[in-house]
Amino acid sequence: MAFSADELRVLRRALAIALHPAPLQDEDVQDCLRLAESVDEAVREAGRLRAFLLDDLARYREALPGSLSGYLELLQDALAAGHDPAADDLAALRALRRNPAAAELLARCQVLAERSVRARLARVSQATSSTAAGAPSASRARLLALPGGRAAGDEPKPTPPAPAERPVPKPSEVFPPRRRPVPPPPPEERVAG
């Protein structure tokens, strides 16, 4: 995001006022409100552009391998805009890895996807550990506040042991490989049949 010279002046004044509170003139307040509106609009526009880019990326991915160069370029743009590579992106790149640019992008996307998964797991484990340590999560606190919910002093009933978790299947185990369409029989056989 780039600011104009006037917007930078307003931003600098707003930061100075935040650090050293002082009474504001109406003009300063109006300038700050206009700057906030401009920033909000820029954020909304960035969201719209990101959604358009991801839709375009999906269309190019569906048209692979014919759209290889366009797909790779769009995926790089999406990654630059903060997109975490999805399973569809990784699968498409694996299928195209004979192309050096696709292989290079696959390596980059695998690193980004792994970081994203680790970050999500860290957030989940952090939320789980804070709940286990006695701090109820926001959703748990809301449930306790519902009529008929457990009172603060009630002890939970013991639950039977949970079944062992099943391993997560590989995509190749869940989704069968695509079958190529069977070509129609030669004209002589169609007439005879």
C-alpha positions in Angstrom: 0.0 0.0 0.0 1.4 3.4 -0.9 0.4 6.7 0.8 0.4 10.1 -0.9 2.3 13.0 0.5 -0.9 14.4 2.1 -1.8 11.0 3.6 1.7 10.6 5.0 1.4 14.1 6.6 -1.9 13.1 8.2 -0.5 9.8 9.3 2.5 11.5 10.9 0.3 13.9 12.7 -2.0 11.1 14.0 1.0 9.2 15.3 2.4 12.3 17.0 -1.0 12.9 18.6 -1.2 9.3 19.7 2.2 9.5 21.4 1.6 13.0 22.9 -2.2 13.4 23.4 -3.4 16.9 22.8 -6.7 18.5 21.9 -7.5 18.1 18.2 -8.8 20.7 15.8 -11.8 19.7 13.7 -9.7 19.7 10.6 -7.2 17.2 12.1 -10.1 14.9 13.0 -11.6 15.1 9.5 -8.2 14.4 8.0 -7.8 11.3 10.2 -11.3 10.1 9.3 -10.6 10.5 5.6 -7.3 8.6 5.9 -9.1 5.8 7.8 -11.7 5.6 5.0 -9.0 5.5 2.4 -7.1 2.7 4.2 -10.4 0.7 4.7 -11.2 1.1 1.0 -7.7 -0.1 0.0 -8.1 -3.1 2.2 -11.5 -3.9 0.7 -10.0 -3.5 -2.8 -7.1 -5.8 -1.9 -9.6 -8.4 -0.8 -11.5 -8.1 -4.0 -8.4 -8.4 -6.1 -7.2 -11.4 -4.1 -10.6 -13.2 -4.6 -10.4 -12.4 -8.3 -6.9 -13.8 -8.5 -7.8 -17.0 -6.7 -10.8 -17.5 -8.9 -8.6 -17.0 -12.0 -6.0 -19.4 -10.6 -8.7 -22.1 -10.1 -9.8 -21.6 -13.8 -6.3 -21.9 -15.0 -5.6 -25.0 -12.8 -8.7 -26.7 -14.3 -7.4 -26.0 -17.8 -4.0 -27.6 -17.2 -1.7 -28.7 -18.8 -2.7 -26.4 -21.7 -2.6 -23.3 -19.4 0.8 -24.1 -17.8 2.6 -20.8 -18.3 -0.5 -18.7 -17.2 -1.1 -21.0 -14.2 2.5 -20.7 -13.0 2.4 -17.0 -13.3 -0.9 -16.6 -11.5 0.2 -19.0 -8.7 3.3 -16.9 -8.2 1.2 -13.7 -8.1 -1.2 -15.4 -5.6 1.7 -16.5 -3.4 3.1 -12.9 -3.4 -0.4 -11.8 -2.3 -0.2 -14.1 0.7 -2.0 -17.2 -0.6 -1.2 -20.4 1.1 -0.9 -23.1 -1.6 -3.9 -25.5 -1.4 -3.9 -29.2 -1.9 -5.1 -28.6 -5.5 -2.1 -26.4 -6.2 0.3 -28.9 -4.9 -1.3 -31.8 -6.9 -1.3 -29.7 -10.1 2.4 -28.8 -9.6 3.3 -32.5 -8.9 1.7 -33.5 -12.1 3.7 -30.8 -13.9 7.0 -31.3 -12.2 8.8 -32.3 -15.4 8.7 -28.6 -16.3 11.6 -26.9 -14.5 9.6 -23.8 -13.6 6.8 -26.0 -12.2 9.3 -28.1 -10.2 10.9 -25.0 -8.7 7.5 -23.6 -7.8 6.5 -27.0 -6.3 9.5 -26.9 -4.0 8.6 -23.3 -2.9 4.9 -24.2 -2.4 5.7 -27.3 -0.3 7.8 -25.2 2.1 5.0 -22.6 2.3 2.3 -25.3 2.8 4.4 -26.9 5.5 4.8 -23.6 7.3 1.1 -23.0 7.1 0.3 -26.4 8.6 2.8 -26.0 11.4 1.4 -22.6 12.2 -2.2 -24.0 12.4 -1.0 -26.9 14.5 0.8 -24.5 16.9 -2.4 -22.4 17.2 -4.5 -25.5 17.9 -2.0 -26.9 20.4 -1.7 -23.5 22.1 -5.5 -23.2 22.4 -5.7 -26.8 23.7 -3.0 -26.3 26.3 -4.6 -23.0 27.5 -7.9 -24.9 27.8 -6.3 -27.8 29.6 -4.5 -25.4 32.0 -7.9 -24.2 33.2 -8.5 -21.2 31.0 -11.8 -22.0 29.2 -11.8 -21.2 25.5 -14.3 -18.6 24.3 -16.6 -21.2 22.8 -16.5 -23.3 26.0 -17.3 -20.2 28.1 -20.3 -19.4 25.9 -21.5 -23.0 26.3 -21.4 -22.8 30.0 -23.4 -19.6 30.0 -26.3 -21.1 28.1 -29.5 -22.0 30.0 -29.2 -25.6 31.1 -25.5 -25.6 30.8 -23.2 -26.9 33.5 -22.8 -24.7 36.5 -19.3 -23.6 37.6 -19.2 -26.1 40.5 -20.5 -29.1 38.6 -18.0 -31.8 37.8 -18.0 -33.3 34.3 -19.0 -37.0 34.0 -16.2 -39.3 33.0 -16.3 -40.3 29.4 -15.3 -43.7 28.0 -11.9 -43.9 26.4 -11.8 -42.4 23.0 -11.1 -44.8 20.1 -7.7 -44.7 18.6 -7.5 -42.2 15.7 -7.3 -43.7 12.3 -4.4 -42.6 10.1 -5.1 -39.9 7.5 -5.4 -41.5 4.1 -3.2 -40.4 1.3 -4.9 -38.5 -1.6 -4.1 -41.4 -3.9 -6.1 -43.7 -1.6 -9.1 -41.5 -1.5 -9.3 -40.2 -5.1 -8.8 -42.7 -7.8 -6.6 -41.7 -10.7 -8.5 -40.0 -13.6 -9.4 -42.3 -16.4 -8.8 -41.2 -19.9 -11.9 -41.2 -22.1 -12.3 -44.2 -24.3 -12.1 -43.1 -28.0 -15.2 -44.0 -30.0 -15.0 -47.1 -32.2 -14.0 -46.6 -35.9 -16.9 -45.8 -38.2 -16.9 -49.4 -39.7 -17.7 -50.9 -36.3 -20.4 -48.3 -35.5 -22.3 -49.2 -38.6 -22.0 -53.0 -38.0 -23.3 -52.6 -34.4 
